[in-house]
């Protein structure tokens, strides 16, 4: 990635540039809209490995992880890199993203291999490398150009979840909380 003082949002960047997760644990394909202090919209399409041994269905726990990667990990990493003027790889040398807690999650639908979904995340709190977000997961209508659809999205639309009825609500998530923990925390607990 470029100099963080020049970057306004994550749209156009590859999740692999932002997420510290390895390729088999990364549940994020693209960023479609991002307002650093407000929230993000990102997508993922479950692969065969994601539904293996689970009846072809993308598990609810994986939906929560995908949402967390799109929101608290990507947004938190972005803000911390801006603050420290470093890259995610440099940040990785100092911190590890970790779940702190998960609030309510209500599932309304399911996702299968090959069904693209979006995580629509609203940042509720960010301080001291800790982020809390609420949001929703929607199944995307087949063939929709997500970059085009979200080109004129804004914070007001995010606040009101102004998403076309063509999207199917999959889950509502509340108080998804994560924090970048100092790497020493993990090495001293061995």
TORDO-599664 format. One record per residue: x negated, y, z of N, C-alpha, C in turn; residue number from 1; residue in three letters. Coordinates in Angstrom, 3 decimals, always signed. Each point is the difference from the previous one (the first is absolute). Layout:
{{X, Y, Z}, {X, Y, Z}, {X, Y, Z}, NUM, "Ala"}
...
END
This chain:
{{-0.829, -1.192, +0.000}, {+0.829, +1.192, +0.000}, {-0.872, +1.252, +0.000}, 1, "Unk"}
{{+0.604, +1.092, -0.377}, {-0.703, +1.279, -0.078}, {-0.125, +0.645, +1.372}, 2, "Unk"}
{{-0.508, +1.220, +0.012}, {-0.110, +0.797, +1.214}, {+1.408, +0.226, +0.564}, 3, "Unk"}
{{+0.220, -0.389, +1.239}, {+1.338, +0.066, +0.585}, {+0.537, +1.411, +0.159}, 4, "Unk"}
{{-0.855, +0.987, +0.036}, {+0.501, +1.365, +0.105}, {+0.735, +0.408, -1.270}, 5, "Unk"}
{{-0.216, -0.725, -1.091}, {+0.632, +0.304, -1.292}, {+1.261, -0.819, -0.276}, 6, "Unk"}
{{+0.283, -1.008, +0.804}, {+1.113, -0.905, -0.271}, {+1.244, +0.454, +0.755}, 7, "Unk"}
{{+1.117, +0.147, -0.723}, {+1.245, +0.465, +0.618}, {+0.915, -1.127, +0.448}, 8, "Unk"}
{{-0.043, -1.139, -0.704}, {+0.848, -1.139, +0.355}, {-0.543, -1.258, -0.669}, 9, "Unk"}
{{+0.647, -1.119, +0.277}, {-0.488, -1.296, -0.479}, {+0.511, -0.422, -1.376}, 10, "Unk"}
{{+0.928, +0.743, -0.571}, {+0.551, -0.371, -1.303}, {-1.132, -0.012, -1.026}, 11, "Unk"}
{{-0.087, -1.085, -0.733}, {-1.039, -0.149, -1.008}, {-1.220, -0.770, +0.473}, 12, "Unk"}
{{-0.084, -0.253, +1.288}, {-1.121, -0.779, +0.536}, {+0.421, -1.453, +0.173}, 13, "Unk"}
{{-0.955, -0.884, -0.140}, {+0.252, -1.425, +0.188}, {+0.056, -0.320, +1.495}, 14, "Unk"}
{{+0.953, -0.808, +0.434}, {+0.033, -0.408, +1.412}, {-1.310, -0.623, +0.469}, 15, "Unk"}
{{-0.707, -0.674, -0.905}, {-1.286, -0.603, +0.383}, {-1.025, +1.057, +0.397}, 16, "Unk"}
{{+0.191, +1.249, -0.443}, {-0.884, +1.093, +0.397}, {+0.318, +0.495, +1.409}, 17, "Unk"}
{{+1.223, -0.233, +0.450}, {+0.452, +0.546, +1.278}, {+0.064, -1.059, +1.093}, 18, "Unk"}
{{+0.505, -1.174, -0.335}, {+0.201, -1.040, +1.007}, {-1.279, -0.770, +0.265}, 19, "Unk"}
{{-0.204, -0.310, +1.242}, {-1.183, -0.753, +0.396}, {+0.235, -1.504, -0.101}, 20, "Unk"}
{{+1.237, -0.399, -0.237}, {+0.364, -1.418, -0.094}, {-0.632, -0.630, -1.234}, 21, "Unk"}
{{-0.324, -1.269, +0.118}, {-0.533, -0.744, -1.135}, {+1.093, -0.261, -1.020}, 22, "Unk"}
{{-0.365, -0.429, -1.186}, {+0.981, -0.117, -1.082}, {+1.141, -0.980, +0.272}, 23, "Unk"}
{{-0.228, -1.071, +0.756}, {+1.099, -0.952, +0.241}, {+0.925, +0.461, +1.125}, 24, "Unk"}
{{-0.414, +0.983, +0.763}, {+0.838, +0.520, +1.096}, {+0.582, +1.370, -0.325}, 25, "Unk"}
{{-0.348, +0.551, -1.156}, {+0.507, +1.306, -0.402}, {+1.374, -0.194, -0.630}, 26, "Unk"}
{{+1.010, +0.632, +0.594}, {+1.374, -0.128, -0.470}, {+0.497, +1.338, -0.533}, 27, "Unk"}
{{-0.764, +0.561, -0.902}, {+0.282, +1.325, -0.549}, {-0.600, +0.088, -1.393}, 28, "Unk"}
{{+0.820, +0.376, -0.980}, {-0.465, +0.105, -1.384}, {-0.243, +1.437, -0.452}, 29, "Unk"}
{{+0.861, +0.948, +0.440}, {-0.116, +1.374, -0.508}, {+0.659, +0.995, +0.940}, 30, "Unk"}
{{-0.534, +1.232, -0.031}, {+0.610, +1.136, +0.704}, {+0.776, +0.810, -1.041}, 31, "Unk"}
{{+1.257, +0.352, +0.290}, {+0.832, +0.723, -0.969}, {+0.346, +1.412, +0.435}, 32, "Unk"}
{{-0.016, +0.258, +1.281}, {+0.250, +1.338, +0.537}, {-0.648, +0.060, +1.373}, 33, "Unk"}
{{-0.593, +1.156, +0.327}, {-0.663, +0.124, +1.297}, {-0.058, +1.470, +0.400}, 34, "Unk"}
{{+0.518, +0.290, +1.162}, {-0.152, +1.302, +0.632}, {-0.700, -0.286, +1.325}, 35, "Unk"}
{{-1.274, +0.353, +0.132}, {-0.825, -0.462, +1.117}, {+0.576, +0.177, +1.407}, 36, "Unk"}
{{+0.748, +1.043, +0.248}, {+0.561, +0.208, +1.338}, {+1.410, -0.572, +0.136}, 37, "Unk"}
{{+0.612, -0.393, -1.122}, {+1.404, -0.428, +0.032}, {+0.211, -1.490, -0.221}, 38, "Unk"}
{{-0.623, -0.552, -1.055}, {+0.242, -1.407, -0.280}, {-0.528, -0.440, -1.346}, 39, "Unk"}
{{+0.452, -1.189, -0.406}, {-0.557, -0.636, -1.196}, {+1.015, -0.957, -0.618}, 40, "Unk"}
{{-0.164, -0.237, -1.287}, {+0.732, -1.058, -0.695}, {-1.038, -0.818, -0.759}, 41, "Unk"}
{{-0.007, -1.293, +0.277}, {-0.968, -0.899, -0.628}, {+0.720, -1.291, -0.382}, 42, "Unk"}
{{-0.564, -0.724, -0.953}, {+0.658, -1.223, -0.474}, {-0.903, -1.214, +0.107}, 43, "Unk"}
{{+0.679, -1.151, -0.011}, {-0.693, -1.286, -0.045}, {+0.905, -1.016, -0.683}, 44, "Unk"}
{{-0.620, -0.905, -0.733}, {+0.709, -1.118, -0.622}, {-0.590, -1.275, +0.577}, 45, "Unk"}
{{+0.769, -0.769, +0.781}, {-0.523, -1.235, +0.592}, {-0.515, -0.971, -1.063}, 46, "Unk"}
{{-1.170, -0.566, +0.305}, {-0.662, -0.976, -0.868}, {+0.337, -1.413, +0.477}, 47, "Unk"}
{{-0.390, -0.995, -0.782}, {+0.259, -1.400, +0.362}, {-0.596, -0.342, +1.362}, 48, "Unk"}
{{-1.209, +0.508, +0.281}, {-0.643, -0.293, +1.297}, {+0.796, +0.573, +1.174}, 49, "Unk"}
{{+0.776, +1.076, -0.248}, {+0.760, +0.656, +1.062}, {+1.246, -0.784, +0.408}, 50, "Unk"}
{{+0.472, -0.859, -0.883}, {+1.228, -0.751, +0.281}, {-0.249, -1.496, +0.133}, 51, "Unk"}
{{-1.261, -0.407, -0.149}, {-0.366, -1.406, +0.093}, {+0.427, -0.580, +1.345}, 52, "Unk"}
{{+0.586, -1.169, -0.032}, {+0.466, -0.701, +1.205}, {+1.096, +0.740, +0.759}, 53, "Unk"}
{{+0.684, +0.919, -0.667}, {+1.097, +0.704, +0.670}, {+1.194, +0.145, -0.933}, 54, "Unk"}
{{+0.318, -1.071, -0.725}, {+1.206, -0.104, -0.826}, {+0.060, +1.045, -1.114}, 55, "Unk"}
{{-1.144, +0.552, -0.389}, {-0.017, +1.013, -1.050}, {+0.423, +1.381, +0.473}, 56, "Unk"}
{{+0.196, +0.151, +1.311}, {+0.466, +1.272, +0.561}, {-1.162, +0.724, +0.682}, 57, "Unk"}
{{-0.078, +1.306, -0.212}, {-0.999, +0.850, +0.648}, {+0.473, +0.247, +1.430}, 58, "Unk"}
{{-0.730, -0.544, +0.957}, {+0.422, -0.010, +1.402}, {+0.224, +1.407, +0.562}, 59, "Unk"}
{{+0.905, +0.076, +0.967}, {+0.276, +1.264, +0.675}, {-1.220, +0.580, +0.672}, 60, "Unk"}
{{-0.815, -0.858, +0.611}, {-1.210, +0.481, +0.663}, {-0.962, +0.596, -1.025}, 61, "Unk"}
{{-0.023, -0.527, -1.205}, {-0.838, +0.564, -1.057}, {+0.570, +1.325, -0.509}, 62, "Unk"}
{{+1.321, +0.125, +0.027}, {+0.610, +1.289, -0.359}, {-0.433, +1.077, +0.996}, 63, "Unk"}
{{-0.005, -0.356, +1.287}, {-0.437, +0.952, +1.026}, {-1.467, +0.363, -0.226}, 64, "Unk"}
{{-0.832, -0.982, -0.295}, {-1.424, +0.249, -0.261}, {-0.162, +0.886, -1.230}, 65, "Unk"}
{{+0.740, -0.270, -1.074}, {-0.094, +0.817, -1.215}, {+0.400, +1.445, +0.301}, 66, "Unk"}
{{+1.074, +0.166, +0.773}, {+0.443, +1.337, +0.384}, {-1.081, +0.697, +0.829}, 67, "Unk"}
{{-0.583, -0.716, +0.948}, {-1.046, +0.579, +0.850}, {-1.217, +0.401, -0.829}, 68, "Unk"}
{{-0.389, -0.832, -0.964}, {-1.139, +0.345, -0.847}, {+0.290, +1.253, -0.826}, 69, "Unk"}
{{+1.227, +0.107, -0.492}, {+0.376, +1.159, -0.815}, {+0.074, +1.269, +0.835}, 70, "Unk"}
{{+0.425, -0.130, +1.246}, {+0.245, +1.192, +0.815}, {-1.125, +0.253, +0.996}, 71, "Unk"}
{{+0.032, -0.679, +1.129}, {-0.930, +0.353, +1.084}, {-1.461, -0.235, -0.380}, 72, "Unk"}
{{-0.299, -1.003, -0.813}, {-1.401, -0.245, -0.363}, {-0.441, +0.973, -1.093}, 73, "Unk"}
{{+0.735, +0.069, -1.104}, {-0.407, +0.886, -1.100}, {+0.048, +1.462, +0.414}, 74, "Unk"}
{{+1.113, +0.409, +0.593}, {+0.132, +1.414, +0.386}, {-0.972, +0.364, +1.114}, 75, "Unk"}
{{-0.135, -0.874, +0.992}, {-0.930, +0.262, +1.094}, {-1.444, +0.054, -0.478}, 76, "Unk"}
{{-0.381, -0.922, -0.871}, {-1.354, -0.002, -0.551}, {-0.246, +1.269, -0.803}, 77, "Unk"}
{{+0.975, +0.378, -0.820}, {-0.129, +1.217, -0.801}, {-0.235, +1.219, +0.897}, 78, "Unk"}
{{+0.838, +0.163, +1.020}, {-0.126, +1.163, +0.883}, {-1.310, -0.007, +0.780}, 79, "Unk"}
{{-0.413, -1.169, +0.456}, {-1.250, -0.092, +0.757}, {-1.209, +0.277, -0.906}, 80, "Unk"}
{{+0.034, -0.490, -1.230}, {-1.088, +0.278, -0.942}, {-0.060, +1.491, -0.333}, 81, "Unk"}
{{+1.162, +0.630, -0.146}, {+0.033, +1.448, -0.243}, {-0.637, +0.731, +1.181}, 82, "Unk"}
{{+0.386, -0.405, +1.209}, {-0.487, +0.668, +1.205}, {-1.510, -0.155, +0.149}, 83, "Unk"}
{{-0.511, -1.207, -0.250}, {-1.423, -0.286, +0.188}, {-0.834, +0.199, -1.263}, 84, "Unk"}
{{+0.692, +0.322, -1.127}, {-0.636, +0.136, -1.308}, {-0.902, -1.198, -0.303}, 85, "Unk"}
{{+0.636, -1.179, +0.057}, {-0.723, -1.233, -0.303}, {+0.863, -0.872, -0.903}, 86, "Unk"}
{{-0.570, -1.070, -0.498}, {+0.748, -0.940, -0.836}, {+0.614, -1.077, +0.893}, 87, "Unk"}
{{+0.979, -0.737, -0.512}, {+0.545, -1.116, +0.777}, {-1.073, -1.030, +0.370}, 88, "Unk"}
{{-0.972, -0.227, -0.876}, {-1.066, -0.951, +0.317}, {-0.862, +0.505, +1.149}, 89, "Unk"}
{{-0.244, +1.289, +0.038}, {-0.743, +0.572, +1.123}, {+0.830, -0.074, +1.278}, 90, "Unk"}
{{+1.293, +0.207, -0.131}, {+0.895, -0.088, +1.156}, {+0.045, -1.436, +0.525}, 91, "Unk"}
{{-0.058, -0.971, -0.915}, {+0.037, -1.415, +0.359}, {-1.168, -0.391, +0.904}, 92, "Unk"}
{{-1.108, +0.695, -0.150}, {-1.166, -0.280, +0.854}, {+0.243, +0.407, +1.450}, 93, "Unk"}
{{+0.992, +0.855, +0.222}, {+0.265, +0.513, +1.350}, {+1.304, -0.495, +0.620}, 94, "Unk"}
{{+1.020, -0.252, -0.851}, {+1.333, -0.317, +0.510}, {+0.633, -1.183, -0.728}, 95, "Unk"}
{{+0.916, -0.670, +0.689}, {+0.783, -1.098, -0.569}, {+1.478, +0.333, +0.231}, 96, "Unk"}
{{+0.835, -0.061, -1.065}, {+1.425, +0.279, +0.194}, {+0.666, -1.168, +0.737}, 97, "Unk"}
{{+0.869, +0.323, +0.953}, {+0.666, -1.048, +0.783}, {+1.425, +0.410, +0.327}, 98, "Unk"}
{{+0.899, -0.991, +0.042}, {+1.366, +0.231, +0.472}, {-0.034, +0.314, +1.487}, 99, "Unk"}
{{+0.804, +0.922, +0.417}, {+0.208, +0.276, +1.413}, {+1.364, -0.560, +0.409}, 100, "Unk"}
{{+1.012, +0.296, -0.832}, {+1.335, -0.535, +0.279}, {+0.880, +0.086, -1.234}, 101, "Unk"}
{{+1.057, -0.781, +0.042}, {+1.019, +0.009, -1.036}, {+1.331, +0.189, +0.712}, 102, "Unk"}
{{+0.741, +1.012, -0.409}, {+1.320, +0.231, +0.585}, {+1.036, -0.889, -0.662}, 103, "Unk"}
{{+1.190, +0.509, -0.177}, {+1.076, -0.730, -0.659}, {-0.298, -0.219, -1.475}, 104, "Unk"}
{{+0.370, -1.165, -0.491}, {-0.021, -0.283, -1.430}, {+1.296, -0.719, -0.314}, 105, "Unk"}
{{+0.749, +0.542, -0.955}, {+1.254, -0.613, -0.423}, {-0.130, -0.409, -1.466}, 106, "Unk"}
{{+0.156, -1.296, -0.261}, {-0.089, -0.507, -1.363}, {+1.396, -0.108, -0.591}, 107, "Unk"}
{{+0.141, +0.504, -1.230}, {+1.282, -0.020, -0.696}, {-0.022, -0.907, -1.219}, 108, "Unk"}
{{-1.190, -0.332, -0.481}, {-0.132, -0.751, -1.233}, {-1.335, -0.730, +0.050}, 109, "Unk"}
{{-0.350, -0.698, -1.041}, {-1.275, -0.721, -0.047}, {-0.732, +0.375, -1.276}, 110, "Unk"}
{{-1.263, -0.371, -0.050}, {-0.840, +0.231, -1.171}, {-0.635, -1.318, -0.410}, 111, "Unk"}
{{-0.134, -0.195, -1.305}, {-0.607, -1.218, -0.528}, {-1.234, +0.369, -0.823}, 112, "Unk"}
{{-0.756, -1.010, -0.350}, {-1.174, +0.204, -0.848}, {+0.394, +0.779, -1.254}, 113, "Unk"}
{{-0.793, +1.005, -0.336}, {+0.228, +0.761, -1.219}, {+0.995, +1.140, +0.117}, 114, "Unk"}
{{+0.664, +0.158, +1.150}, {+0.969, +1.089, +0.179}, {-0.700, +1.201, +0.643}, 115, "Unk"}
{{-0.173, +1.038, -0.779}, {-0.682, +1.197, +0.497}, {+0.874, +0.702, +1.034}, 116, "Unk"}
{{-0.666, +0.484, +1.054}, {+0.707, +0.786, +1.013}, {-0.807, +1.235, +0.347}, 117, "Unk"}
{{+0.686, +0.982, +0.564}, {-0.684, +1.200, +0.472}, {+0.146, +0.095, +1.513}, 118, "Unk"}
{{-1.038, +0.527, +0.612}, {+0.041, +0.386, +1.405}, {+0.141, +1.513, +0.010}, 119, "Unk"}
{{+1.066, +0.477, +0.639}, {+0.247, +1.430, +0.132}, {-0.246, +0.330, +1.463}, 120, "Unk"}
{{-1.122, +0.635, +0.289}, {-0.390, +0.233, +1.385}, {-0.008, +1.459, +0.379}, 121, "Unk"}
{{+0.563, +0.293, +1.167}, {+0.003, +1.352, +0.571}, {-0.912, +0.019, +1.218}, 122, "Unk"}
{{-0.936, +0.925, +0.019}, {-0.890, +0.140, +1.149}, {+0.753, +0.736, +1.111}, 123, "Unk"}
{{+0.087, -0.649, +1.159}, {+0.653, +0.619, +1.159}, {-1.005, +0.647, +0.940}, 124, "Unk"}
{{-1.211, -0.578, +0.062}, {-1.002, +0.454, +0.959}, {-1.382, -0.359, -0.518}, 125, "Unk"}
{{-0.952, +0.930, +0.159}, {-1.386, -0.313, -0.313}, {-0.905, +0.837, +0.902}, 126, "Unk"}
{{-0.778, -0.682, +0.820}, {-0.928, +0.681, +0.892}, {-0.986, -1.032, +0.534}, 127, "Unk"}
{{-1.256, +0.403, +0.157}, {-1.046, -0.870, +0.545}, {-0.066, -1.352, -0.721}, 128, "Unk"}
{{+0.018, +0.032, -1.327}, {-0.091, -1.193, -0.853}, {+1.177, -0.957, +0.171}, 129, "Unk"}
{{+1.076, +0.451, +0.606}, {+1.192, -0.835, +0.150}, {+1.137, +0.589, -0.831}, 130, "Unk"}
{{+0.712, -0.890, -0.699}, {+1.109, +0.437, -0.838}, {+1.226, -0.864, +0.271}, 131, "Unk"}
{{+1.161, +0.662, -0.019}, {+1.290, -0.665, +0.137}, {+0.832, +0.387, -1.215}, 132, "Unk"}
{{+0.630, -0.995, -0.626}, {+0.859, +0.319, -1.136}, {+1.268, -0.841, +0.015}, 133, "Unk"}
{{+1.017, +0.566, -0.609}, {+1.268, -0.669, -0.266}, {+0.121, -0.115, -1.510}, 134, "Unk"}
{{+0.916, -0.836, -0.447}, {+0.215, -0.048, -1.435}, {+0.877, -1.125, -0.455}, 135, "Unk"}
{{-0.039, -0.199, -1.277}, {+0.818, -1.022, -0.646}, {-0.795, -0.699, -1.092}, 136, "Unk"}
{{+0.433, -1.204, -0.282}, {-0.524, -0.763, -1.132}, {+1.167, -0.212, -0.960}, 137, "Unk"}
{{-0.243, +0.281, -1.266}, {+1.014, -0.171, -1.042}, {-0.544, -0.884, -1.110}, 138, "Unk"}
{{+0.854, -0.887, -0.524}, {-0.325, -0.767, -1.201}, {+0.196, +0.940, -1.191}, 139, "Unk"}
{{-0.966, -0.003, -0.914}, {-0.003, +0.910, -1.142}, {+0.749, -0.627, -1.172}, 140, "Unk"}
{{+0.827, +0.783, -0.695}, {+0.657, -0.522, -1.203}, {-1.056, -0.430, -1.029}, 141, "Unk"}
{{+0.230, -1.115, -0.653}, {-0.956, -0.531, -0.983}, {-0.288, +1.029, -1.085}, 142, "Unk"}
{{-1.281, +0.132, -0.339}, {-0.414, +0.848, -1.107}, {-0.086, +1.493, +0.293}, 143, "Unk"}
{{+0.285, +0.419, +1.227}, {-0.025, +1.427, +0.328}, {-1.434, +0.527, +0.089}, 144, "Unk"}
{{-0.250, +1.153, -0.604}, {-1.296, +0.677, +0.101}, {-0.005, +0.780, +1.315}, 145, "Unk"}
{{-0.666, -0.543, +1.010}, {+0.015, +0.616, +1.325}, {-0.719, +1.345, +0.027}, 146, "Unk"}
{{-1.086, +0.141, -0.728}, {-0.685, +1.294, -0.023}, {+0.899, +1.077, -0.591}, 147, "Unk"}
{{+0.690, -0.320, -1.059}, {+0.938, +0.952, -0.602}, {+1.164, +0.304, +0.922}, 148, "Unk"}
{{+0.549, -1.042, +0.633}, {+1.157, +0.181, +0.880}, {-0.339, +0.928, +1.165}, 149, "Unk"}
{{-1.188, -0.148, +0.588}, {-0.356, +0.792, +1.185}, {-0.788, +1.271, -0.319}, 150, "Unk"}
{{-0.098, +0.357, -1.281}, {-0.765, +1.186, -0.395}, {+0.530, +1.281, +0.642}, 151, "Unk"}
{{+1.304, +0.098, +0.204}, {+0.567, +1.226, +0.595}, {+0.534, -0.239, +1.418}, 152, "Unk"}
{{-0.474, -1.049, +0.629}, {+0.410, -0.292, +1.373}, {-0.578, +1.071, +0.924}, 153, "Unk"}
{{+0.669, +0.224, +1.145}, {-0.499, +1.006, +0.938}, {+0.346, -0.406, +1.435}, 154, "Unk"}
{{-0.436, +0.793, +0.955}, {+0.198, -0.327, +1.411}, {+1.474, -0.016, +0.394}, 155, "Unk"}
{{+0.801, +0.856, -0.601}, {+1.439, +0.004, +0.290}, {+0.632, -1.327, -0.435}, 156, "Unk"}
{{-0.381, -0.476, -1.175}, {+0.518, -1.288, -0.479}, {-0.476, -1.134, +0.904}, 157, "Unk"}
{{-1.242, +0.097, +0.470}, {-0.521, -1.010, +0.924}, {+0.819, -0.007, +1.285}, 158, "Unk"}
{{+0.228, +1.171, +0.576}, {+0.749, +0.102, +1.258}, {+1.383, -0.623, -0.097}, 159, "Unk"}
{{+0.614, +0.109, -1.179}, {+1.368, -0.500, -0.194}, {+0.060, -1.339, -0.731}, 160, "Unk"}
{{-1.148, -0.607, -0.247}, {-0.075, -1.252, -0.771}, {+0.826, +0.106, -1.287}, 161, "Unk"}
{{-0.251, +1.051, -0.754}, {+0.710, +0.191, -1.266}, {-0.614, -0.903, -1.063}, 162, "Unk"}
{{+0.481, -1.227, -0.012}, {-0.458, -1.022, -0.939}, {+1.232, -0.476, -0.765}, 163, "Unk"}
{{-0.155, -0.206, -1.281}, {+1.113, -0.451, -0.841}, {+0.639, -1.273, +0.558}, 164, "Unk"}
{{+1.291, -0.122, -0.185}, {+0.730, -1.200, +0.426}, {-0.411, -1.230, -0.802}, 165, "Unk"}
{{-0.789, +0.203, -1.057}, {-0.531, -1.125, -0.775}, {-1.054, -0.775, +0.793}, 166, "Unk"}
{{-0.594, +0.646, +1.011}, {-0.941, -0.668, +0.892}, {+0.818, -0.743, +1.050}, 167, "Unk"}
{{-0.438, -1.192, +0.387}, {+0.709, -0.781, +1.026}, {-0.740, +0.123, +1.325}, 168, "Unk"}
{{+0.727, +0.393, +1.038}, {-0.595, +0.100, +1.326}, {-0.366, -1.393, +0.497}, 169, "Unk"}
{{-1.247, -0.169, +0.400}, {-0.497, -1.279, +0.492}, {-0.182, +0.040, +1.517}, 170, "Unk"}
{{-0.582, +1.084, +0.504}, {-0.278, +0.078, +1.439}, {-0.062, +1.450, +0.461}, 171, "Unk"}
{{+0.350, +0.192, +1.266}, {-0.173, +1.281, +0.684}, {-0.988, -0.253, +1.138}, 172, "Unk"}
{{-0.993, +0.867, +0.116}, {-1.054, -0.196, +0.993}, {-0.130, +1.254, +0.865}, 173, "Unk"}
{{-0.187, -0.228, +1.296}, {-0.087, +1.109, +0.944}, {-1.227, -0.167, +0.898}, 174, "Unk"}
{{-0.650, +1.116, +0.270}, {-1.120, +0.043, +0.942}, {-1.099, -1.012, -0.313}, 175, "Unk"}
{{-0.381, -0.059, -1.248}, {-1.145, -0.820, -0.392}, {-1.233, +0.817, +0.396}, 176, "Unk"}
{{-0.797, -0.552, +0.906}, {-1.082, +0.772, +0.618}, {-1.339, -0.703, -0.164}, 177, "Unk"}
{{-0.973, +0.776, -0.413}, {-1.350, -0.525, -0.145}, {-1.016, +1.029, +0.421}, 178, "Unk"}
{{-1.190, -0.489, +0.238}, {-1.075, +0.896, +0.418}, {-1.320, -0.518, -0.539}, 179, "Unk"}
{{-0.861, +0.925, -0.365}, {-1.361, -0.359, -0.385}, {-0.803, -0.141, +1.281}, 180, "Unk"}
{{-0.389, -1.239, +0.310}, {-0.751, -0.278, +1.224}, {-1.487, +0.002, -0.295}, 181, "Unk"}
{{-0.772, +0.468, +0.965}, {-1.454, -0.006, -0.180}, {-0.480, -1.434, -0.187}, 182, "Unk"}
{{-0.885, -0.181, -0.928}, {-0.486, -1.337, -0.344}, {-0.587, -0.727, +1.194}, 183, "Unk"}
{{-0.600, +0.731, +0.929}, {-0.586, -0.612, +1.187}, {+1.046, -0.758, +0.816}, 184, "Unk"}
{{+1.258, +0.421, -0.077}, {+1.073, -0.668, +0.727}, {+0.066, -1.464, -0.390}, 185, "Unk"}
{{-0.228, -0.289, -1.273}, {+0.093, -1.372, -0.491}, {-1.270, -0.805, +0.280}, 186, "Unk"}
{{-1.137, +0.666, +0.019}, {-1.245, -0.720, +0.232}, {-0.253, -0.259, +1.480}, 187, "Unk"}
{{+0.554, +0.814, +0.886}, {-0.218, -0.197, +1.429}, {+0.950, -1.031, +0.600}, 188, "Unk"}
{{+1.045, -0.372, -0.726}, {+0.968, -0.969, +0.511}, {-0.336, -1.437, -0.389}, 189, "Unk"}
{{-1.165, -0.248, -0.529}, {-0.366, -1.364, -0.437}, {-0.456, -0.841, +1.152}, 190, "Unk"}
END
